[in-house]
Structures are given as structure tokens and as C-alpha cells.
Amino acid sequence: METDQVRAIAVRLRHAMKAAHDGGDLACFATETFPDGYCGVAADFLCQYLCDERLGDAWQRVSGEVPQRDAEPGPRPTHACAEWEDVIVDITAGQFPGRPAVFVGSQDAWYCGITRTGSGAGGIAGYMNADAVRKAYEAVWRRASAD
């Protein structure tokens, strides 16, 4: 797997998800702004897309609690991204201060600080609203493939 190829796909998919969100194609997720609140969906779509493009078949959706700065009160924010072997691909990292819009690479200090709460096969199978999710994914896929 070529990291540069995965990075190009990740950037393209992030733009496609933003366009699909703005066009109403992601309405089934009822989240108002992109990328805020889309990390889980984005990780699943990314895993599915990378598998569809035959760039690895063992992509995982990993999730966890993000460390808070200056001991902010309240529950810790959560985050999810895609991972394969030692490569993290995160197309919603930019919702956190100081993070790039798209991150592709080995765990840096920020990712090492996340307390993992789950991991599993990423992709769009298993969503309760399967038809709506499939249509949303296809809308993103069309946009990403057109670029």
C-alpha cells in the first residue's frame, strides 16, 4: 500500500463527503456541520472506500476518548478514524484544534493520547438504516470517483 495513494484518496473522500453533506445526501445522519460529529461515519465510509479500491482488506474503525486540554469539565470528546496495520487515516481530524483536515501516517502524540474504547471492521455493513446509509455512501463514492 502506498501512503501517498491513500493520502490522495483520503483528501478526495473528505471533499466528497463535505460536498455530499452540503448537498443533503448525508441527511440520514442528522448532523448539522461537517466534519463535526461525522468521525464515525467518515471512518466507516473511508474503510469501505479503501476496501472497494482494493487498498487493503483489513481496515479497522478505531474509536476512543480524546484527551481534554486544561482539564476541561464535562465528558471527554470521542473520535473515530480508520487504521490498517500501523497507518492511521483520519479525514475528520480538523475538527480538533491544531490538527490537519486530513491525517495519514503513523500514530503521533495526539493519537497516542486517545484512550481507545473500541475497534472493529470498518465499512457500511451493519448500520440499522442500511438503505439510507448505502445511498449516502453511493453519493459520496460517485463524488469521490468523479474527481
N, C-alpha and C positions, 0 to 999 in steps of 0.2 A: 504494500500500500504506500503510495506516495503522499507525504504530508501536504505538499503544495497542491496536489489534485484535490485532496479532501478539503483544504482551506478554500479553494476556489468554489467547490460545491457548497460548502457551509455559507460563504458570503452570498452566493446566488440564492440559496434556500432561504436565508434570512430576508433578503429583499423580496422574494416571492411571498413569504408569509406576511410581511408588512403590507404588501400590495393586496393580498387576499383579505387581510384584516380590514384594510381601508375600503375594499370593495364589498364588504359584507359577507364574504364567503366563509368566514370563521365565526359567524354569529352563534352557532351551536355551542360555543364555549363561553358565551356571555361575559367576556372580559373586555372592558372598555378601551384600554390602551395597550399598544404593543411596544415593547416586549414585556411590560409589567404583567405578571400573572400568567404568562404563557410558557414558562420554562418547561413544565412537564409535557405539555402538548408539543412544544418545539423539539424537545429531546426525542419524543416518540416519532414525530414526523421525520426528524433527521435520521434516526436509526432505520426507519422504513426506507427512506430515500437512498441511504448509503447501501443498504442491502439490495434494493431494486437496481442500483447502478453497479452491483457486484463488487463493491469495495469492502469486502469483509462480510461474514455471515454471523458474527458473534457480537454485534454491537449491543451494549448494555445501557439501559437508562438507570443512572445512579442519582440518588437524591439525598439530601441531608439538611441540617440546620447550619445557617451561616453565622459566623461569629459577629456579635454586635460591637460596634465601636463605642468606647467610653461607657460601657455597661449601661446601655440604653434600657429603660424599663420596658416591660412587656415581653410577649413571646418572641423567640428568635425567629427571624425570617427563614423560610426554606427555599431551596433551589434544586433544580434538576438539570442534568446535562447528559450527553452521550459519551460513552467510553468504550474503547476497544484496546485490549492489552494495556499499553502504557500511554495511549493517546486520548486526551480529553478534547471533545469538540462541543463548544458551547456557543449557541447563536443568540442567547439572550443575556449574556454576561453584562452587557452595557447598562442593565437596569440597576447595577450596583456602582457606587461612586468609585472612580479610578479604574474601572475595568473596561476593556475594549468591547466594542459591539459584538465582535466575534473572536473567540479564543480557540486556537488549535495548538496543542502541544502537550508536553508532559506536565504533571502537576506542578504548579508553582506554589508559593507560600500561601496564597489566598485559598486555593483548592485544598491544600493540606490542612487548613484551619476549619474546613467544613466537617461537622460531625455526621458521618454517614448514617442514614436511617433506613436506607433500602437500596436494592438494586435488582435488576431482572432484565429479561429480554425486552428490548425496546421495539417499538413498532405500533401499528394501529389496531392489531387484533386485541380483542378483549374489552374494548370500550362498550358501555351499555347502549349508547345511542350509535350503534355501528354504522347504520346507513348514512346518518348525518356526518359522522367522522370520516367515512370513506369519501363522501362527496367533497368535504373540506380538503382532505388530503389530495384528492384528484385535482382540485382547483389550484392548490399550491404546486403540485407536480407539473401541471401544464405551464404555469408561470415560470417555474424554475427551468423547465426543459426548453422554453422558448428563448431564453437569454443566450 
